[in-house]
Amino acid sequence: MTSLVVAEHDNASIKSATLNTVTAASQCGGEVHVLVAGHRAGEAASQAAQIAGVSKVIHADGEHFAHGLAENVAAQVLAIADSYSHILFPATASGKNIAPRVAAKLDVGQLSDVTKVHSQDTFERPIYAGNAIATVQSLDGKKVITARTTGFDAAAASGGTGSVEVTPAVADAGKSKFERNEIAKSDRPELTAAKIVVSGGRALGSSEKFQEVMKPLADKLGAAIGASRAAVDAGYAPNDLQVGQTGKIVAPQLYIAAGISGAIQHLAGMKDSKVIVAINKDPEAPIFSVADYGLEADLFTCIPELTNAL
C-alpha cells in the first residue's frame, strides 16, 4: 500500500501545503511518494525528496505543466495512478480543481477536506460549516483525498532521503491554456501561511477605517490581514482577504478578530487557530464562544491603544 501526494509548487520550490498533505498521507500507512509535475522543476523535485517521510519523488517535466493547469496535471496523475492506493491533494484552490477530475476518471468517490485519518479507509471531515464532524468510510479500491492543511502538522522540510525518479510526461490535453496571471505583491505574510492574522469585520464601517485601524496593528505584529465575508461584501476589503467557509481557511498561532460577530461561515475558517482573541462591543457576539480571550470594547478605541502599546 503506497500513497501519492500531488505536490503544489512554483517550479522552483515546494509550497507549504504539500508538507501538511505528506503528514496526512503518512497516516494512511505504507510508503509516501510525491508527484512533481512542472516545467524545469528539478529544484522543486529535489526539495520534495528532502521532506521527512517521503521515500520517492516522481518528476514529470513538460512545458504544459508550467502553470499547473488542472487538465494536464490530472492526466499525469491518472497515468501513474495504478501504483497507488491513496492519492492525496492539499485542499487548496489548485487541489480542489484537480482532485475531482482524477476521482471522476477513476470512478471513485472523493473524500473532501479530510482533517483526520483513523485508518486506511476511515477518515474525518467537517460538515455543516464545521458544526459537525463526519466519520466517513470509503470502500473504493483507490481513495482520492483532499486534506485540509490546518488539520495536519507540517512534515519536516528537510532530513528526508527520498529518491527522484523521472517519468515520461503525458501529452498536453489541449483543453485549456494559460493566458496571464495578475499577482498582487505584498510585504505581508501570505494569509493561509501566516503565524499571526488580524481580521476586521463590518463594524469598521468603511474601507478607509479598515485600513486606518487594522493596518498599523498588522504592521506592528508582522501579521497578515484578513476580513469577514460581511466586510468583503461591503467593499471594505478585497475578496482575497476573506476568511471563512467560502474564503480562506486559516489556523495561525494567533488570530485577532476585531468587529467580527462570529457567524458560522466565518468560524468555519478560523476556529482551529491556536489562540483566538475577540474584540467586540456586543457581549452576546458568537465570536466570544470560540475565543480564548475576549475584550468587550469599542475597537476604534482599544485597537489604537493596543497598537501604541506594542
C-alpha positions in Angstrom: 0.0 0.0 0.0 1.5 3.3 -1.2 0.2 6.8 -1.1 0.8 9.5 -3.7 0.9 13.2 -2.8 0.4 15.6 -5.7 2.7 18.5 -4.8 1.9 22.1 -5.1 4.9 24.1 -6.2 6.0 27.1 -8.3 8.6 25.1 -10.3 11.3 26.4 -8.0 10.2 25.4 -4.6 7.6 23.3 -2.8 4.6 25.1 -1.2 3.9 24.6 2.4 0.5 23.0 1.9 2.4 20.0 0.5 4.1 19.4 3.8 0.8 19.1 5.6 -0.5 16.7 3.0 2.6 14.5 3.3 1.7 14.1 7.0 -1.9 13.1 6.1 -0.5 10.6 3.6 1.9 9.1 6.1 -1.0 8.4 8.4 -2.7 6.3 5.7 0.0 3.7 6.1 2.7 2.5 3.7 5.2 4.4 1.7 4.6 8.0 0.6 5.5 9.2 -2.9 5.3 12.7 -4.2 4.5 13.7 -7.8 6.1 16.9 -9.0 4.6 17.8 -12.4 6.2 21.0 -13.6 8.4 22.8 -16.1 12.1 22.9 -15.3 11.1 22.0 -11.8 14.2 19.9 -10.9 14.8 22.1 -7.8 11.3 21.6 -6.6 11.7 17.8 -7.1 14.9 17.9 -5.1 13.2 19.8 -2.3 10.4 17.3 -2.2 12.9 14.4 -1.8 14.2 16.0 1.4 10.7 16.1 3.0 10.7 13.8 6.0 8.7 10.6 5.3 8.9 10.8 1.5 10.5 7.7 0.0 10.3 8.6 -3.7 9.6 11.7 -5.8 8.2 11.2 -9.3 9.3 14.1 -11.5 7.3 14.7 -14.8 8.7 17.7 -16.8 6.9 19.5 -19.6 6.2 23.0 -20.7 2.4 22.3 -20.4 2.8 21.8 -16.6 4.4 25.2 -16.1 1.2 26.8 -14.7 -0.4 23.8 -13.1 -3.4 23.5 -15.5 -5.8 21.1 -13.9 -6.5 19.0 -17.1 -2.8 18.3 -17.6 -1.9 17.6 -14.0 -4.9 15.3 -13.7 -3.8 13.4 -16.8 -0.3 12.9 -15.3 -1.8 11.6 -12.0 -4.0 9.1 -13.9 -1.0 7.9 -15.9 0.6 6.6 -12.7 -2.5 6.0 -10.5 -2.4 2.2 -10.8 0.5 2.0 -8.4 -1.3 3.8 -5.6 -4.0 3.0 -3.0 -4.4 6.6 -1.9 -4.0 9.8 -3.9 -3.9 13.0 -1.9 -4.1 16.7 -2.7 -3.9 19.7 -0.5 -7.4 21.2 0.0 -6.4 24.4 -1.8 -7.8 26.1 -4.9 -5.4 24.0 -7.0 -6.0 20.7 -5.2 -9.8 21.2 -5.3 -9.5 21.8 -9.1 -7.5 18.7 -9.9 -8.8 16.1 -7.4 -12.4 15.8 -8.7 -11.1 15.2 -12.3 -9.0 12.3 -11.0 -11.8 10.8 -8.9 -14.3 11.0 -11.8 -11.9 9.3 -14.2 -11.2 6.6 -11.7 -14.9 6.3 -11.0 -14.5 6.6 -7.2 -15.9 8.9 -4.6 -13.8 11.8 -3.4 -13.1 12.3 0.2 -13.0 16.1 0.6 -11.5 18.3 3.3 -10.3 15.4 5.4 -9.0 16.6 8.8 -8.1 13.3 10.5 -7.1 9.8 9.4 -8.4 6.9 11.5 -7.3 4.1 9.3 -6.5 3.4 5.6 -10.2 3.6 4.8 -11.8 5.7 7.5 -11.5 9.5 7.8 -13.0 12.5 9.5 -14.2 15.6 7.6 -16.2 18.7 8.7 -19.8 19.2 7.6 -22.4 21.9 8.1 -19.8 24.6 8.1 -17.7 22.8 10.7 -20.6 22.4 13.2 -20.4 18.7 12.9 -17.6 16.2 12.1 -18.5 13.2 9.9 -16.6 9.9 10.2 -16.5 8.5 6.6 -15.5 5.1 5.5 -14.6 4.5 1.8 -14.9 1.1 0.3 -13.4 2.2 -3.1 -10.2 0.5 -4.2 -8.5 3.8 -4.6 -9.0 6.7 -2.2 -8.9 10.2 -3.7 -8.5 12.7 -0.9 -8.2 16.4 -0.4 -6.5 17.1 3.0 -7.4 20.3 4.9 -4.0 21.6 5.7 -4.9 23.1 9.0 -5.9 19.6 10.2 -2.3 18.2 9.9 1.0 19.3 11.2 3.6 20.1 8.5 6.2 17.4 7.8 9.8 18.5 8.3 11.0 20.1 5.1 14.5 18.6 5.5 16.0 15.4 6.8 14.4 13.1 4.2 16.3 10.7 2.0 13.8 10.1 -0.9 15.0 9.3 -4.4 14.0 11.2 -7.5 12.6 9.2 -10.4 12.0 10.9 -13.8 8.8 9.7 -15.5 7.6 10.5 -19.1 5.3 13.4 -19.2 1.8 12.9 -20.7 0.9 15.0 -23.7 -0.8 18.3 -23.4 -4.5 17.7 -23.0 -5.2 20.8 -25.2 -8.4 21.6 -23.2 -7.2 24.8 -21.6 -4.4 27.3 -22.0 -2.7 29.8 -19.7 -3.3 33.4 -20.6 -1.8 35.5 -17.8 -1.8 36.0 -14.1 -2.0 39.1 -12.0 -0.2 38.8 -8.7 -0.7 41.4 -6.0 2.7 41.9 -4.3 2.8 42.5 -0.6 5.4 42.6 2.1 2.9 40.9 4.4 2.9 37.1 5.1 0.5 35.1 2.8 -2.8 34.8 4.7 -3.0 31.0 4.8 0.6 30.6 5.9 0.9 33.4 8.4 1.6 32.8 12.1 -0.5 35.8 13.1 -3.7 37.0 11.4 -5.5 40.2 12.2 -9.1 40.3 10.8 -11.6 43.1 10.7 -15.4 42.9 10.3 -18.3 45.0 9.1 -18.2 47.1 12.3 -15.2 49.0 10.9 -17.7 50.9 8.7 -15.6 51.7 5.6 -12.6 50.7 3.6 -10.8 53.8 4.9 -11.4 52.9 8.5 -10.4 49.3 7.8 -7.0 50.4 6.5 -6.6 53.1 9.2 -7.4 50.8 12.1 -6.2 47.3 11.0 -3.0 48.1 9.0 -1.0 49.7 11.9 -1.8 46.7 14.2 -0.8 44.2 11.5 2.4 46.1 10.8 3.4 46.1 14.5 2.7 42.3 14.8 4.1 41.3 11.4 0.7 39.8 10.7 -1.4 39.0 7.7 -4.7 40.9 7.3 -8.0 39.1 7.0 -11.6 40.1 6.8 -15.0 38.7 7.4 -17.4 38.0 4.5 -19.6 40.9 5.6 -16.6 43.3 5.4 -15.7 41.9 1.9 -19.2 42.1 0.6 -19.5 45.7 1.9 -16.3 46.6 -0.1 -14.1 47.3 3.0 -11.5 44.7 2.0 -10.6 42.8 -1.2 -12.0 39.3 -1.8 -8.7 37.6 -1.4 -8.6 38.6 2.3 -11.8 36.8 3.2 -11.6 34.2 5.9 -14.4 31.7 6.2 -16.1 28.7 4.7 -16.3 30.5 1.3 -13.0 32.2 1.8 -9.7 31.0 3.1 -9.2 28.5 5.9 -6.5 29.7 8.4 -5.1 28.3 11.6 -2.4 30.7 12.8 -0.7 30.8 16.2 -2.7 34.0 17.0 -5.9 35.2 15.4 -7.3 38.6 16.4 -10.9 39.2 15.3 -11.9 42.9 15.5 -15.5 43.9 15.0 -16.5 40.4 13.8 -19.7 39.0 15.2 -18.7 35.3 14.6 -21.2 34.0 12.0 -20.9 30.2 11.4 -19.5 30.9 8.0 -16.6 32.8 9.5 -15.9 30.5 12.4 -15.5 27.6 10.0 -12.5 29.3 8.5 -10.6 30.2 11.7 -11.7 28.2 14.7 -8.6 25.9 14.5 -6.4 28.8 15.4 -4.2 28.1 18.4 -5.1 31.3 20.3 -8.2 33.4 19.3 -8.6 37.0 20.6 -12.0 38.6 20.0 -12.7 42.4 20.3 -16.4 43.3 20.1 -18.7 45.7 21.9 -21.6 43.3 21.8 -21.3 40.9 24.8 -23.6 38.4 23.0 -21.4 38.1 19.9 -21.0 34.5 18.9 -17.2 35.0 18.4 -16.8 35.1 22.1 -17.9 31.4 22.3 -14.7 30.3 20.5 -12.3 33.0 21.8 -9.6 32.2 24.2 -9.5 35.9 25.2 -12.4 38.3 24.7 -12.5 42.0 25.1 -15.8 43.8 25.2 -14.8 47.2 23.9 -15.1 49.7 21.1 -12.5 48.6 18.5 -11.9 52.2 17.4 -10.6 53.0 20.9 -8.9 49.8 22.0 -7.0 48.8 18.8 -5.1 52.1 18.5 -4.3 51.7 22.2 -3.1 48.2 21.6 -1.1 49.3 18.6 0.6 52.1 20.6 1.4 49.8 23.5 3.2 47.4 21.1 
